[in-house]
Amino acid sequence: MKRSEINTTKWDACIDAHPLGLPYAYSWYLDAATNGHWDALVTEEYCQVMPLPWNKKWGIKQVYQPHACQQLGVFGYGETLCNAFKAELDQRFKSYHVSFNAASSVVSSQCYTNYTLDLNQPYESLFAAYRKDRRKTIRKAKERGHVQPISTEDFWAFYHKHDPVKANKGKGDISCFDDVLQAALSRDQAEVIGYFAEGALEAVNAYTKTQKRIVSLLGVVNPKVRNNGGGALVFDHMIEQYAEQPLTFDFEGSMLPAVAYFLEGFHPKEENYYYVEKRHPLLQNLKRLAGKG
């Protein structure tokens, strides 16, 4: 089914019903993340759906994983049809790479780890479960400064200043994230916050919200003051703000050992999801030749 044929009311109701509460498959989110370039596999009455973001490489249409979408795959309710959707994907496309969400039954050799935290408990209990060094760092950060909302302009200026390698190499990624962030903000489903100490901005984070989940989309810390705890306090601020609500906090990462160690300080649980791919022979050969050049 093409994007223009999709009933967005029924589609978004299906995404609402999904147990994980992920934001990535809502029609407005996909429109922003792909510039409207997505199709879908849909069962009768939209009980289960699978978004198919697409682009073209060397003239070949392929399904891909947009930068601002950690997990896609099959969404909905009732008996899962993941394998049937996967078979349909195989039949229709000669090239694809998709990360199936953690509720999917699709399994592959490429497993990725996400970290989540159940917020439906008192903040005091959540804080007490943090790693000892994390609690100490947060207390010191609270003594030095505070967290408050900031503008998207200040967010991106800080990001480009303190993570210039990613900002310059991934200009397409940044544009995608900004489109998603602006779309979420316009729907009152996002917030951008920063940690200030002695009047200086030291850490920032942009997150989005659904009925079931708070998702940290993008954050960065001034590396010169990384050990001052600003990044940790930004996460703690979000956790405290939404504690005692039937929500899941989603750290959105990470497979990088240093980042994983940092996130583990909040005593989250691991959530695994799987990446599947099928490469068109021509694209493989062209990629190999491009690499040699």
N, C-alpha and C positions, 0 to 999 in steps of 0.2 A: 504494500500500500504506500502510495506517495504521500509526502507531507501535506499537500493540498487536499487530500482526500480524508485526512484524519479528523475525527470528531474530537476536538480538544477537551470538551467537557467529559466525555466518556473516558478518554485517555487518561486525563489527570485524576479521575475518580479511581481508575485502576491503580495508578501509582500511589494514591492515598492509601489503598487497601494493603499495599505490600508491607510485610511485618518490620522491615528494617528502617523504613522512613527515610530512605536516601533521597537527596534532592535531584540527582543528576538526570533522571529520566522524565521529569516534568516537561511538558511541551514548551513552556517559556524558557526553561533552563537550556534545553536542547537547541532551541532557536538561537539563543545567545551564543552558545558554545560552538555551534556549527555554521552560523550565519544562515540558518534555515535549510541547510543541506543535510537532511536526514529523511529516510524512509522508515518503514516498519513492517514487522510481521505481527499480525493481530488475529486472535481467535474470535469466535462468535461473541457478540455483545461485549467485547473488550474485557473478557475475564482474565486473559493473559496477553501481554504484549512484549515485543522486543524491539527497541529502537535500533535503527541501522544508520548511524552517521556515515556519510560517504564523502570521499574526495577522489581526485584522479591523479595518478602518477604515471608520467609518460603516456598519457591518454587512456590508461586502464582504470576503470572504476573499481574502487575497493572500499570495504567497510573498515573503519579505523576507530581508535579510542581517542576522543578529543582530550586536550591537555587538562581541562578543568573538570573532567569526569573520571573519577578514580574507578568506579564500578558501574557497569551497565548490565547487559545480558537480559534475562527474562524477569518480568515484573508482573504482579497480580496476585490472585488468590485461587484457592482450590488445588486440586492435584497438579503437581508441577509437570510441565511439558518441555522441560529444558532440553532433553535429548532430541525430541521432535523438532524443536526450534533449531537446534544445532545441525540436524540433518538437512533442514530446509536451507540453512545458511550455506552449508557445503554445496548444495545443489545449485544455488543461485549465484554464488560468487566464487571466482577463482582465486581471489586474494582478500584476506581479511585479518585483522588482529583485534580481539575483543577481550576485555576483562569482565568475566561473569561475576555478578555480585555474590556476596557471602552466603545468601540463602539459596543459591542455585545448586543443582545436583551435578552440574558439569565439573569434572575433575581433569586436570592435566598435570604434566610434570612441572609446569611453571606456576608455583604457588607463591603468593604474596601475602605479607602480614600487615594488617591494620590494627590499630589500638583504639579501644572504646571504653567508656566508663558509664556505669549505670548511675544516673543522677537522682533517682527516686529514693533519696535518703538524706538525712540531715547533713549540712555542710561540715559540721564538726566531725562527723564520722568519716566523711570523705577525706578531710584534711588529716585526720589521725592515721589514715591508712597510707598516706604518702611516705616515701622513703625518708629516713631521718634527715639526711643532708638536704633533701628538697624542702622539708618544713623549715629548716634553719635558714636556707637561702631566701625563702619567701618572706619570712619574718623580717629579715634584714632589708629586703627590697621595699617592704611596706614602711619601714622606718625612713628610708631614703626618699621615697616618692609615692606616686599614685597612678592609677589607670583612669583614662577618660576617653570619650569619643573624639575622633579626629576626622578630618575631611579626606576624601579619596585623593585629592591633590597632594596633601601632606603625606599620605600613605605611599603613593607612588614615588614621590620625590625621595623619601627615606629609603625605599626599596632600591631605587637606581643608585643611590649614593653608597649604600652599604652591602649590596649584592650585585655589583656591576657586571660580573662575569655572566651570571644567569640573565641579567637584564638585557645585556647586549647580544648574547648568543641566542636567547629565546624570545626575540621580539614578537614572534607569532604567538608564543605561549602567553606573554604578558597581555597582548591584545585580546586574546581569548578570555583570560581571567578578568580583565577589566570589563569586557562586554557582559560576562556573567554577573559580576559584582554590581554593575549599574542596573541590570535587569532585576536583581534581587533587592537592591535598595529601593527601586521604584515600587516594589510590591511590599515594602516594609518587612522583608525577609532576610535582612542582612544588617550587619553593623561593622564599623571599622573603628578600632580602638588602639590606643598607644599608651606606653608607660613613660612618664616623665619623672626625672630626678634632677633636682636643682635647676629646674627650668628647661632642661634639655631632653629631647625625645630620644629614648634608648632602645625601644622595642615596639613593634607594631604587629597587628593581626587583623585579618579580614575573615569574617565567618558568616555562614548562612544558616537559616533556620527552617525546619519543617515542623509538622505537628508532632513528630516523634524524635527528632534528632537535631543536634547542634553540631555543625561541621566546620572545623577550622580549615579554610580554603588556602590561606597563604599567610605566612608570617616571616619576619626577619628581625634580627637583633644587631645592633652596632657591635661589631667584633671587638672593638677596643674595650667595651665594658660588658662583654659576654658573661663574665663571672659575677656580675653584680645582681643577677637574679631577675632582671626586667622581663625576660622572655618567660620565665617560670611564673612570675606574678600575673602576666597577661592571661595565661591559661587558668591559673587559680581564680582570677577575677571572673572569667566566664563560668567556671564550675560553681563558684559561690552564687553567682547571679541566677543560675537555673537549677540550683539544688532543690530537693524536695518536690520535684515535678516529674511526671512520667516521661522522661526524656533520656536519650542516650547522647553522651558527649563523644564526638568522633574526632580524634586527633589527626586523622587522615595521613597515617604513615607509621613507621617507615622501615624500609629494608636497609637503610644506611646504619651501620652499627652505632655510630656516635649519636645519631638522632634517636634510634631505638632506645639506647641507654637513657637518654634524657627523658623520653616519654614514659619509660618504665618507672621513673621516679614518682609518677602519679598513681601507681598501683592499678593500671588498667588491665583489661583482659584482651587476649589476642583474638583477632577475627580474620580468618583466612579466606582469600578469594583466589580464583584461578584465571590465568591468562591463556587464551587459545589463539592459534594463528594458522593461517594457510597462505603460503606464498606462491604467487604466480611465477612459473618458471622464467618468463621473460623479465619480470621485475627483479628476480634473484640475479640473473645474468647481468642486467644493467647496473644493479647495485655493486656487484663484484667488479665490473669494469670501471665504475666511477671511483671505487676505492683504490684501484691500481693507479688511477690518474692522479 
